[in-house]
């Protein structure tokens, strides 16, 4: 008797998930340090990014390790700014774990851009509630 479509689909998805798990690349400590620093920045100049924790040697690999993790920041292409891909940012913020560590990660890049989005994100990290204006 032919296999039901639903069973075949489940089997194919299970196989795909298994292959994905096998092919996951181990992320180096240097790469995580740059991911964590970038996770608290809405946009950044890749060559200027400093790692978090700061004891990571930035010359060991440098921010170039993030090339697969970033995209050009919309509206900032002329300034050559980048931002982390959403899934990478989620992982890095989860790895940071606490607002205190996020604040420490911000301190790794004191020369960061401070546009409205960055200011709002930093306020959220600091625990400030957003201002909501009603017309």
C-alpha positions in Angstrom: 0.0 0.0 0.0 1.4 3.4 -0.9 2.6 5.6 1.9 0.1 8.4 2.8 1.1 11.9 1.8 1.1 13.1 5.4 3.5 10.3 6.5 5.8 11.0 3.5 5.8 14.7 4.4 6.6 14.1 8.0 9.4 11.7 7.1 10.9 14.2 4.6 10.8 17.0 7.2 12.4 14.8 9.9 15.2 13.9 7.4 15.7 17.6 6.6 15.9 18.6 10.3 18.4 15.8 10.9 20.6 16.9 8.1 20.4 20.5 9.3 21.5 19.5 12.8 24.4 17.6 11.4 25.5 20.5 9.2 25.5 23.1 12.0 28.8 24.9 12.1 30.4 25.5 15.5 30.6 29.3 16.1 34.0 30.4 17.4 34.3 32.5 20.6 35.7 35.4 18.6 32.6 35.3 16.3 30.3 35.3 19.3 32.1 38.2 20.8 31.5 40.3 17.7 27.9 39.0 17.4 27.2 40.1 21.0 28.7 43.5 20.5 26.7 44.0 17.3 23.4 42.7 18.8 23.0 45.8 20.9 23.6 48.2 18.0 20.9 49.0 15.4 23.5 49.7 12.8 27.3 49.7 12.8 30.4 50.3 10.6 31.8 46.8 10.4 35.5 47.7 10.5 35.0 49.8 13.6 33.1 47.2 15.6 34.7 46.2 18.9 34.0 42.8 20.5 32.2 42.0 23.7 33.6 40.8 26.0 36.4 43.3 25.5 39.1 40.8 26.5 38.6 39.2 23.1 41.5 40.0 20.9 40.0 42.0 18.0 43.0 41.4 15.9 42.7 37.6 16.1 39.9 37.4 13.6 38.4 40.9 13.5 34.8 41.8 12.7 35.3 40.2 9.3 34.1 37.0 11.0 30.6 38.5 10.8 30.3 38.7 7.1 27.8 35.8 6.9 25.8 37.3 9.8 25.2 40.8 8.5 23.2 42.7 5.9 23.5 46.3 4.7 21.5 48.5 7.0 18.5 49.9 5.1 18.9 53.6 4.4 22.5 53.6 5.4 24.2 51.9 2.4 26.1 55.1 1.4 27.6 55.2 4.9 28.5 51.4 4.6 26.6 50.5 7.8 25.5 47.0 8.5 23.1 45.3 10.9 22.9 41.7 12.2 20.4 39.4 10.5 17.4 39.0 12.7 18.0 35.4 13.7 21.6 36.1 14.6 20.6 39.1 16.7 18.0 36.9 18.6 20.7 34.3 19.3 23.2 36.9 20.5 20.8 38.7 22.7 19.7 35.4 24.2 23.3 34.6 24.8 23.9 37.9 26.6 20.9 37.0 28.7 20.5 40.0 31.0 20.0 43.8 30.6 23.2 44.3 32.6 25.2 42.3 30.1 23.6 44.2 27.2 24.6 47.5 28.8 28.2 46.1 29.1 28.1 45.1 25.5 27.0 48.7 24.6 30.1 50.0 26.5 32.3 48.0 24.1 31.5 50.4 21.4 31.3 53.9 22.9 31.6 55.6 19.5 28.4 54.0 18.2 25.8 55.8 16.1 23.0 57.3 18.2 20.1 57.7 16.0 16.4 57.5 17.2 16.3 53.7 16.9 19.5 53.2 18.8 18.3 55.7 21.5 15.0 53.9 21.9 16.7 50.5 22.0 19.2 51.7 24.7 16.3 53.1 26.7 14.5 49.7 26.6 17.7 48.0 27.7 18.0 50.4 30.6 14.4 49.4 31.6 12.7 52.6 30.6 9.2 52.3 29.4 8.4 53.7 26.0 6.6 57.0 25.7 3.3 56.5 23.9 1.7 59.5 22.4 -2.0 59.5 21.7 -3.5 62.1 19.3 
